[in-house]
């Protein structure tokens, strides 16, 4: 996986086990998932992260976990994905 990317406010980094719970909370929120296929449960969120990590292994890029630098909070994800 590529190195973390730092901006003034954000850290784009590889996923951590601690990201799964807040990621699952985001994925379970119908407002967050309004324009996506639908809410995901904890297990589906874990499977999504597993696929993200496999994508990084295969292509060397992918969807980074987003961390707010001021308080190290996980706030989502961003990046590129080969569909």
Short mmCIF file of the C-alpha atoms (twelve columns), coordinates in Angstrom:
data_MODEL
# 
_entry.id   MODEL 
# 
loop_
_atom_site.group_PDB 
_atom_site.id 
_atom_site.type_symbol 
_atom_site.label_atom_id 
_atom_site.label_alt_id 
_atom_site.label_comp_id 
_atom_site.label_asym_id 
_atom_site.label_seq_id 
_atom_site.Cartn_x 
_atom_site.Cartn_y 
_atom_site.Cartn_z 
_atom_site.pdbx_PDB_model_num 
ATOM 1  C CA . UNK A 1  0.000   0.000  0.000   1 
ATOM 2  C CA . UNK A 2  1.176   3.505  -0.720  1 
ATOM 3  C CA . UNK A 3  2.373   5.892  1.965   1 
ATOM 4  C CA . UNK A 4  -0.111  8.022  3.913   1 
ATOM 5  C CA . UNK A 5  -1.030  11.367 2.376   1 
ATOM 6  C CA . UNK A 6  -1.028  14.415 4.648   1 
ATOM 7  C CA . UNK A 7  -2.961  17.617 4.075   1 
ATOM 8  C CA . UNK A 8  -3.397  20.563 6.402   1 
ATOM 9  C CA . UNK A 9  -6.555  19.041 7.914   1 
ATOM 10 C CA . UNK A 10 -6.597  15.375 6.879   1 
ATOM 11 C CA . UNK A 11 -4.580  12.187 6.869   1 
ATOM 12 C CA . UNK A 12 -5.357  9.688  4.094   1 
ATOM 13 C CA . UNK A 13 -4.036  6.369  5.375   1 
ATOM 14 C CA . UNK A 14 -4.422  2.618  5.348   1 
ATOM 15 C CA . UNK A 15 -7.325  1.149  7.246   1 
ATOM 16 C CA . UNK A 16 -7.053  0.080  10.887  1 
ATOM 17 C CA . UNK A 17 -9.136  -2.396 12.864  1 
ATOM 18 C CA . UNK A 18 -10.376 0.523  14.975  1 
ATOM 19 C CA . UNK A 19 -11.956 2.054  11.846  1 
ATOM 20 C CA . UNK A 20 -14.481 -0.768 11.423  1 
ATOM 21 C CA . UNK A 21 -16.939 0.340  14.105  1 
ATOM 22 C CA . UNK A 22 -17.204 4.017  13.065  1 
ATOM 23 C CA . UNK A 23 -17.270 2.929  9.401   1 
ATOM 24 C CA . UNK A 24 -20.137 0.533  10.141  1 
ATOM 25 C CA . UNK A 25 -22.033 3.326  11.938  1 
ATOM 26 C CA . UNK A 26 -21.692 5.535  8.852   1 
ATOM 27 C CA . UNK A 27 -22.762 2.694  6.576   1 
ATOM 28 C CA . UNK A 28 -25.835 1.953  8.716   1 
ATOM 29 C CA . UNK A 29 -27.119 5.531  8.493   1 
ATOM 30 C CA . UNK A 30 -29.835 5.765  5.802   1 
ATOM 31 C CA . UNK A 31 -29.032 9.455  5.188   1 
ATOM 32 C CA . UNK A 32 -25.377 8.652  4.494   1 
ATOM 33 C CA . UNK A 33 -26.338 5.786  2.195   1 
ATOM 34 C CA . UNK A 34 -29.201 7.614  0.448   1 
ATOM 35 C CA . UNK A 35 -27.528 7.631  -2.991  1 
ATOM 36 C CA . UNK A 36 -25.729 4.321  -2.558  1 
ATOM 37 C CA . UNK A 37 -27.190 0.815  -2.832  1 
ATOM 38 C CA . UNK A 38 -28.347 0.838  0.791   1 
ATOM 39 C CA . UNK A 39 -27.258 0.617  4.429   1 
ATOM 40 C CA . UNK A 40 -24.639 -1.959 5.422   1 
ATOM 41 C CA . UNK A 41 -24.392 -3.858 8.691   1 
ATOM 42 C CA . UNK A 42 -21.175 -4.482 10.668  1 
ATOM 43 C CA . UNK A 43 -20.314 -7.669 8.767   1 
ATOM 44 C CA . UNK A 44 -20.930 -6.078 5.368   1 
ATOM 45 C CA . UNK A 45 -18.802 -3.090 6.380   1 
ATOM 46 C CA . UNK A 46 -15.955 -5.440 7.375   1 
ATOM 47 C CA . UNK A 47 -16.252 -7.232 4.022   1 
ATOM 48 C CA . UNK A 48 -16.097 -3.860 2.240   1 
ATOM 49 C CA . UNK A 49 -12.870 -2.958 4.079   1 
ATOM 50 C CA . UNK A 50 -11.441 -6.383 3.195   1 
ATOM 51 C CA . UNK A 51 -12.182 -5.695 -0.495  1 
ATOM 52 C CA . UNK A 52 -10.580 -2.246 -0.189  1 
ATOM 53 C CA . UNK A 53 -7.400  -3.810 1.199   1 
ATOM 54 C CA . UNK A 54 -7.378  -6.477 -1.535  1 
ATOM 55 C CA . UNK A 55 -7.704  -3.702 -4.136  1 
ATOM 56 C CA . UNK A 56 -4.666  -1.914 -2.648  1 
ATOM 57 C CA . UNK A 57 -2.711  -5.183 -2.763  1 
ATOM 58 C CA . UNK A 58 -3.632  -5.773 -6.400  1 
ATOM 59 C CA . UNK A 59 -3.389  -2.252 -7.858  1 
ATOM 60 C CA . UNK A 60 -1.259  -0.267 -5.395  1 
ATOM 61 C CA . UNK A 61 -3.962  2.363  -4.892  1 
ATOM 62 C CA . UNK A 62 -7.532  2.465  -3.674  1 
ATOM 63 C CA . UNK A 63 -9.828  3.905  -1.038  1 
ATOM 64 C CA . UNK A 64 -7.990  5.496  1.870   1 
ATOM 65 C CA . UNK A 65 -9.374  5.860  5.378   1 
ATOM 66 C CA . UNK A 66 -9.789  9.559  6.212   1 
ATOM 67 C CA . UNK A 67 -8.588  10.790 9.571   1 
ATOM 68 C CA . UNK A 68 -9.092  14.313 10.880  1 
ATOM 69 C CA . UNK A 69 -5.657  15.443 12.024  1 
ATOM 70 C CA . UNK A 70 -6.834  17.719 14.851  1 
ATOM 71 C CA . UNK A 71 -8.284  14.826 16.854  1 
ATOM 72 C CA . UNK A 72 -7.360  11.658 14.853  1 
ATOM 73 C CA . UNK A 73 -11.064 10.836 14.345  1 
ATOM 74 C CA . UNK A 74 -12.034 8.492  11.498  1 
ATOM 75 C CA . UNK A 75 -14.397 10.523 9.282   1 
ATOM 76 C CA . UNK A 76 -14.860 8.417  6.149   1 
ATOM 77 C CA . UNK A 77 -12.939 7.400  3.062   1 
ATOM 78 C CA . UNK A 78 -11.797 8.724  -0.293  1 
ATOM 79 C CA . UNK A 79 -9.728  7.592  -3.224  1 
ATOM 80 C CA . UNK A 80 -9.813  5.767  -6.511  1 
ATOM 81 C CA . UNK A 81 -11.194 2.333  -7.224  1 
ATOM 82 C CA . UNK A 82 -10.906 0.133  -10.285 1 
ATOM 83 C CA . UNK A 83 -14.516 -0.967 -10.741 1 
# 
